[in-house]
């Protein structure tokens, strides 16, 4: 799970995915936008803090 769009997301993860897809022929890995960009995340975090 990824929360924001940092350097690992822009460079490291795509390279790792490419390497894995090369290593495991026929395997396709789908990489979507970071979950932190979903507005519902703020509500979830608030809920978790409120329930500590």
Phi, psi and omega per residue, in radians:
X1 nan 2.345 -3.095
X2 -2.061 2.358 -3.066
X3 -1.798 -0.438 3.114
X4 -2.588 3.050 -3.004
X5 -1.765 1.184 -3.134
X6 -1.565 -2.968 -3.066
X7 -1.112 -0.589 3.124
X8 -1.107 -0.625 -3.110
X9 -1.242 -0.641 -3.081
X10 -1.403 -0.504 -3.029
X11 -2.155 -0.967 -3.020
X12 -1.143 -0.876 -3.076
X13 -1.107 -0.818 3.094
X14 -1.022 -0.650 3.095
X15 -1.164 -0.715 3.112
X16 -1.121 -0.729 3.121
X17 -1.085 -0.792 3.122
X18 -1.032 -0.772 3.124
X19 -1.104 -0.735 3.137
X20 -1.162 -0.717 3.127
X21 -1.148 -0.560 3.070
X22 -1.241 -0.734 -3.122
X23 -1.186 -0.691 -3.094
X24 -1.949 1.406 -3.110
X25 -0.929 2.403 3.129
X26 1.530 -0.143 3.119
X27 -1.641 2.182 3.116
X28 -1.990 2.139 -3.137
X29 -1.800 2.213 3.133
X30 -1.759 2.220 -3.111
X31 -2.029 2.100 -3.093
X32 -1.885 -3.121 -3.118
X33 -1.159 2.685 3.132
X34 -1.025 2.470 -3.100
X35 -1.193 -0.394 3.125
X36 -1.088 -0.325 3.119
X37 -1.438 -0.080 3.118
X38 -1.461 2.146 -3.089
X39 -0.991 -0.440 -3.116
X40 -1.179 -0.328 -3.139
X41 -1.084 -0.679 3.115
X42 -1.064 -0.724 3.111
X43 -1.128 -0.733 3.132
X44 -1.096 -0.805 3.134
X45 -1.097 -0.762 3.100
X46 -1.049 -0.775 3.121
X47 -1.043 -0.783 -3.139
X48 -1.126 -0.711 3.126
X49 -1.141 -0.759 -3.134
X50 -1.091 -0.425 -3.081
X51 -1.817 0.359 3.082
X52 -1.265 nan nan
